[in-house]
Amino acid sequence: MNIYRINEVAKKLGISKQTLIRYEKKGIFPHSYRNRINHWREYTEDDIQKMARIIGRASSGFTLIESVMVVVIVAILVVVSIPRFRAFDSMKLNGAVKKMVSDIRYVQQLSVSTHETYMIRYNTALDQYDVIRVNDSTPARDPFSRANFIVDFRNDPQYRGIDLTGVNIGSTAGLQFNWQAVPQNSNNVSLTQEGNISVSYKGEAMKIYIQPGTGTTRVQ
């Protein structure tokens, strides 16, 4: 029976002598036989085969140790990345809400400056809203693109995935302002209590409230 010394075994396994000793101390490898005279570590062919199977050198794939390290690294990356994804989701939802509040302010100012009544029509089925002049249903112009004022959360690359989950503006789905900046529902009735618009994204939800009389908004 052949007996091997630690340097020979480490070379056969493709690891360093120090690594072999460390694995043995940690219990990854079984403890080696010690020579009674000089206490040197001695290994048989069977010992080498056992260690080779443990670290996976007998196959062409990853070693057991390498596989464990990969699993640990992936787990760490998942733990670190999940909060970042959640933060991104919150930022996207907040951005959509800020835009909606900004658009409400714009429509109120547009009504005052033109002495016309303009309405935001919300469509929860399509997750979109548009702005029209009430007396003839003419689409308002987007102040930036100069195209018809339509916000489509399903197709807008910046806000894709935002859900318009609910609208209650005096029991209607439309918010309009007369030339005096007074908020009304789509039936031309001035609000007597807060209107609200609900939006969500990947489980997070926010709500915009519109105050009667002034049209002041608050977000919750």
C-alpha positions as CSV (number, residue, x, y, z in Angstrom):
1,M,0.0,0.0,0.0
2,N,1.4,3.4,-1.0
3,I,1.8,6.0,1.7
4,Y,1.8,9.7,0.7
5,R,3.1,12.8,2.4
6,I,1.2,16.0,2.7
7,N,3.0,17.8,-0.1
8,E,2.3,14.9,-2.5
9,V,-1.3,14.8,-1.6
10,A,-1.8,18.6,-1.9
11,K,-0.2,18.4,-5.4
12,K,-2.6,15.5,-6.4
13,L,-5.6,17.5,-5.2
14,G,-4.5,20.7,-6.8
15,I,-4.5,22.7,-3.6
16,S,-1.8,24.1,-1.4
17,K,-0.4,22.4,1.6
18,Q,-1.8,25.2,3.8
19,T,-5.3,24.8,2.4
20,L,-5.2,21.0,3.0
21,I,-4.2,21.6,6.7
22,R,-6.9,24.3,7.1
23,Y,-9.6,22.0,5.7
24,E,-8.5,19.3,8.0
25,K,-8.6,21.6,11.0
26,K,-12.1,22.8,10.1
27,G,-13.4,19.3,9.7
28,I,-13.9,19.5,6.0
29,F,-11.3,16.7,5.5
30,P,-11.1,13.7,7.9
31,H,-8.1,13.9,10.2
32,S,-5.0,12.2,8.8
33,Y,-3.0,9.4,10.3
34,R,0.1,10.6,12.1
35,N,3.4,8.6,11.9
36,R,4.2,7.4,15.5
37,I,7.8,8.3,15.2
38,N,7.9,11.7,13.6
39,H,4.2,12.6,13.7
40,W,4.2,13.5,10.0
41,R,0.8,13.3,8.3
42,E,0.4,10.2,6.2
43,Y,-2.2,9.4,3.6
44,T,-3.3,6.4,1.7
45,E,-4.7,6.2,-1.9
46,D,-8.2,5.8,-0.3
47,D,-7.7,9.0,1.8
48,I,-6.8,10.9,-1.3
49,Q,-9.9,9.7,-3.2
50,K,-12.1,10.7,-0.2
51,M,-10.7,14.2,-0.2
52,A,-10.9,14.5,-3.9
53,R,-14.6,13.6,-3.7
54,I,-15.1,16.2,-1.0
55,I,-13.7,19.1,-2.9
56,G,-15.0,17.8,-6.2
57,R,-11.7,17.3,-8.0
58,A,-12.9,13.9,-9.1
59,S,-15.3,15.7,-11.5
60,S,-14.8,18.4,-14.1
61,G,-17.2,20.9,-12.6
62,F,-17.0,23.3,-9.6
63,T,-15.4,22.0,-6.5
64,L,-17.6,21.6,-3.4
65,I,-15.9,24.6,-1.8
66,E,-16.3,26.7,-4.9
67,S,-20.0,25.7,-5.1
68,V,-20.6,26.7,-1.5
69,M,-18.8,30.1,-2.1
70,V,-21.0,30.7,-5.2
71,V,-24.1,30.0,-3.2
72,V,-23.0,32.3,-0.4
73,I,-22.1,35.1,-2.8
74,V,-25.4,34.8,-4.6
75,A,-27.3,34.9,-1.3
76,I,-25.4,38.1,-0.3
77,L,-26.2,39.8,-3.6
78,V,-29.8,38.9,-3.3
79,V,-30.0,40.4,0.2
80,V,-28.2,43.5,-0.9
81,S,-30.2,44.0,-4.1
82,I,-33.7,43.5,-2.9
83,P,-33.8,46.8,-0.8
84,R,-32.4,48.6,-3.9
85,F,-35.1,47.2,-6.1
86,R,-37.7,48.2,-3.6
87,A,-36.2,51.7,-3.4
88,F,-36.4,52.0,-7.1
89,D,-40.1,50.9,-7.1
90,S,-40.8,53.6,-4.5
91,M,-39.0,56.2,-6.6
92,K,-41.0,55.3,-9.6
93,L,-44.4,55.5,-7.8
94,N,-43.4,58.8,-6.2
95,G,-42.4,60.2,-9.6
96,A,-45.8,59.3,-11.1
97,V,-47.6,60.9,-8.2
98,K,-45.5,64.1,-8.4
99,K,-46.4,64.3,-12.1
100,M,-50.1,63.8,-11.4
101,V,-50.0,66.6,-8.8
102,S,-48.1,68.8,-11.2
103,D,-50.7,68.2,-13.9
104,I,-53.5,69.1,-11.5
105,R,-51.8,72.4,-10.7
106,Y,-51.2,73.0,-14.4
107,V,-54.9,72.4,-15.4
108,Q,-56.0,74.7,-12.5
109,Q,-53.7,77.5,-13.8
110,L,-54.7,76.9,-17.4
111,S,-58.4,77.4,-16.4
112,V,-57.6,80.7,-14.7
113,S,-55.4,82.1,-17.4
114,T,-57.8,81.3,-20.2
115,H,-61.1,81.9,-18.3
116,E,-62.2,78.5,-19.5
117,T,-63.1,75.3,-17.6
118,Y,-60.7,72.4,-18.2
119,M,-61.1,68.9,-17.0
120,I,-58.8,65.9,-16.3
121,R,-60.6,62.7,-17.3
122,Y,-59.2,59.6,-15.4
123,N,-59.6,56.2,-16.9
124,T,-58.8,53.4,-14.4
125,A,-59.5,50.7,-16.9
126,L,-56.7,51.9,-19.2
127,D,-54.5,53.5,-16.5
128,Q,-54.5,56.8,-18.2
129,Y,-55.9,60.3,-18.1
130,D,-56.3,63.2,-20.5
131,V,-57.1,66.9,-20.4
132,I,-59.9,68.6,-22.4
133,R,-61.6,72.0,-22.6
134,V,-65.1,71.3,-21.2
135,N,-67.2,73.6,-23.4
136,D,-66.3,71.8,-26.7
137,S,-64.2,68.8,-25.5
138,T,-61.1,70.1,-27.3
139,P,-58.0,68.3,-26.2
140,A,-55.6,70.5,-24.2
141,R,-52.0,70.7,-25.3
142,D,-49.2,69.3,-23.3
143,P,-47.0,72.3,-22.3
144,F,-43.8,70.4,-23.1
145,S,-44.6,68.2,-26.1
146,R,-47.4,70.4,-27.6
147,A,-49.2,67.2,-28.4
148,N,-52.6,66.3,-27.0
149,F,-52.4,66.1,-23.2
150,I,-52.6,62.4,-22.6
151,V,-50.8,60.5,-19.9
152,D,-50.7,56.7,-20.5
153,F,-49.1,54.8,-17.7
154,R,-49.2,51.5,-19.6
155,N,-47.1,52.7,-22.6
156,D,-45.1,55.6,-21.2
157,P,-41.5,54.2,-20.8
158,Q,-40.9,56.3,-17.7
159,Y,-44.0,55.2,-15.8
160,R,-44.9,51.9,-17.4
161,G,-46.5,49.6,-14.8
162,I,-48.1,52.3,-12.7
163,D,-51.7,51.4,-11.9
164,L,-54.5,54.0,-11.6
165,T,-56.5,52.0,-9.1
166,G,-59.3,54.4,-8.1
167,V,-60.8,57.8,-8.7
168,N,-63.5,59.5,-6.6
169,I,-64.0,63.2,-7.5
170,G,-67.5,64.0,-6.1
171,S,-68.5,60.5,-7.2
172,T,-67.2,61.0,-10.7
173,A,-63.9,60.1,-12.5
174,G,-63.3,63.7,-13.7
175,L,-61.6,66.7,-12.0
176,Q,-62.2,70.1,-13.5
177,F,-61.5,73.7,-12.6
178,N,-63.6,76.7,-13.5
179,W,-62.0,80.1,-14.4
180,Q,-62.0,80.9,-10.7
181,A,-59.8,77.9,-9.9
182,V,-62.6,76.1,-8.0
183,P,-62.4,72.3,-8.2
184,Q,-65.5,70.5,-9.5
185,N,-66.5,67.0,-10.5
186,S,-67.3,66.2,-14.1
187,N,-70.9,67.2,-13.5
188,N,-69.9,70.8,-12.9
189,V,-70.6,70.5,-9.2
190,S,-68.1,72.2,-6.9
191,L,-66.5,69.8,-4.4
192,T,-67.9,69.8,-0.9
193,Q,-65.5,67.2,0.4
194,E,-62.1,65.9,-0.6
195,G,-61.7,64.1,-3.9
196,N,-59.1,61.4,-4.2
197,I,-57.1,59.5,-6.8
198,S,-55.4,56.2,-5.9
199,V,-52.3,54.8,-7.7
200,S,-50.1,51.8,-7.0
201,Y,-47.0,50.0,-8.3
202,K,-45.8,46.5,-7.3
203,G,-47.7,46.4,-4.1
204,E,-47.0,50.0,-2.9
205,A,-49.9,52.4,-3.0
206,M,-50.3,56.2,-2.7
207,K,-53.3,58.5,-2.7
208,I,-53.7,62.1,-3.9
209,Y,-56.4,64.2,-2.1
210,I,-57.9,67.3,-3.6
211,Q,-59.3,69.9,-1.2
212,P,-62.7,71.5,-1.9
213,G,-62.8,75.2,-2.5
214,T,-59.0,75.7,-3.2
215,G,-58.0,72.6,-5.1
216,T,-55.0,72.2,-2.8
217,T,-53.5,68.7,-3.0
218,R,-52.0,66.5,-0.4
219,V,-50.4,63.0,-0.8
220,Q,-50.6,60.1,1.5
